[in-house]
Amino acid sequence: MSLRHLHPGFTSCCRSSRFDAVEIILHRIARAIIDSARTHTPLQRPCPLATLCTKVAGAPARVMNHLRRNFAKKQRMSIEMTLSTRKFGRTGWNVSEIGFGAWAIGGSWGSVAEDDAKAALNAALDNGVTFIDTADVYGDGRSERIIRDVLRQRGGERPIVATKLGRRLDPHVTSGYLNKRELEAFIDRSRSNLGVDTLDLVQLHCPPTEVYYRPEVFDAMDDFVAAGKIRYYGVSVEKVEEALKAIEYPNVVSVQIIYNMFRQRPSDLFFRQAQKKDVAVIARVPLASGMLTGKMSADSTFASDDHRAFNRHGEAFDVGETFSGVPYDVALQAVDELRGLVPVNASMAQLALRWILMEDAVSVIIPGSKIAAQAASNVSAASLAPLSDEVMQRVRDVYQRHIAPHVHQRW
């Protein structure tokens, strides 16, 4: 029996990886047991999760062997783990070097149950994450509201929450950014969604290049700071050239940019300039839309509401947002070469995140997670030993031979 038939609710999850589907089931079983212990509430009899577990027991032997080797490790969520922090530009903040990217829990990555989304965020916070990145457009505010609910329930010291605005403009053109009232309405909506009076950090969300040459947009952001609606502002960019222009504005405190093994141009041209101006760098799309997890193949398919299906060739937004703009078959070839560099007892995703941490200009990485196991695994990448010069050079060689011809001069 195919694993995608275990339960109707898992259909969309199963399309890309049957292993992930089983792990989701077992994760939910684990969460049910933990919640039962915390609340002293007996599990339902018969427990529907136990029924699912029984069906899992009939899965192919290779799937069960995979789970026996990896499930315990992936579910380990020690609240005692402390992530190293990095200076976040000139804000005075020190943030965890691995953060939480909240695009996946909002939308455009296939269906994500709210309980799973909250569990993923809680796992990240339990493991020391102190920086969350979201946007008003992720799930039309769903991501922001999930963050609000989780933080309210947890109480205690609040992490830094960065959000973004501008992608709600329809059409997404420069003139929309010149309408100060519209920008203010977006800010007020995010304040409501996140349940705060003052937003920690608001970023222009990959606006058209022309926006960076319109100082009145940045003047408006200064006014929102003065009004107490936002504490700081920055930008999220598509291109290195946009990043370089953005940091000419004195009050831009951060730049969010795609940086991963498949997108290395920022380290060549931008990072040193950001350091000179004490601008924080947020590394986004660190796993190239999941390609750098090493779990994808030529046969992988994605749900219709997953951008890896509907934006494969840039049909909906910049193609660089999906698999970092690398053609799918080319990316698979590169990943096959990179597999040999993965340290013992580590995953491909952890190698990819550790590679980014080797760049000291990066303030925080924001990998996304749809389930708790992914969040915990992402955080554990910080505990890997620094990569050797040989490994770094081999990654660069793979980039130069396979990837650079497709992306280097484009973004």
PEHUJO-V538576 format. One record per run of one state. SS is the DSSP state (helix for helix, strand for strand, loop for the rest). FROM is the first residue (numbers start at 0). TO is the last residue. If there is no record, write none. Layout:
BEGIN
ss-><SS | SS>
from-><FROM | FROM>
to-><TO | TO>
END
This chain:
BEGIN
ss-><loop | helix | loop | helix | loop | helix | loop | helix | loop | helix | loop | strand | loop | strand | loop | strand | loop | strand | loop | strand | loop | helix | loop | strand | loop | helix | loop | strand | loop | helix | loop | helix | loop | strand | loop | helix | loop | helix | loop | strand | loop | helix | loop | strand | loop | strand | loop | strand | loop | helix | loop | helix | loop | strand | loop | helix | loop | strand | helix | loop | helix | loop | helix | loop | helix | loop | helix | loop | strand | loop | strand | loop | helix | loop | helix | loop>
from-><0 | 2 | 5 | 7 | 14 | 17 | 39 | 47 | 56 | 60 | 75 | 84 | 87 | 93 | 96 | 97 | 98 | 99 | 101 | 108 | 109 | 113 | 126 | 130 | 133 | 137 | 154 | 159 | 165 | 173 | 177 | 179 | 194 | 198 | 205 | 208 | 213 | 214 | 226 | 229 | 236 | 239 | 246 | 251 | 258 | 259 | 260 | 262 | 263 | 264 | 269 | 270 | 276 | 279 | 284 | 290 | 293 | 305 | 306 | 310 | 318 | 321 | 322 | 325 | 327 | 341 | 347 | 357 | 363 | 365 | 367 | 368 | 371 | 383 | 388 | 407>
to-><1 | 4 | 6 | 13 | 16 | 38 | 46 | 55 | 59 | 74 | 83 | 86 | 92 | 95 | 96 | 97 | 98 | 100 | 107 | 108 | 112 | 125 | 129 | 132 | 136 | 153 | 158 | 164 | 172 | 176 | 178 | 193 | 197 | 204 | 207 | 212 | 213 | 225 | 228 | 235 | 238 | 245 | 250 | 257 | 258 | 259 | 261 | 262 | 263 | 268 | 269 | 275 | 278 | 283 | 289 | 292 | 304 | 305 | 309 | 317 | 320 | 321 | 324 | 326 | 340 | 346 | 356 | 362 | 364 | 366 | 367 | 370 | 382 | 387 | 406 | 410>
END
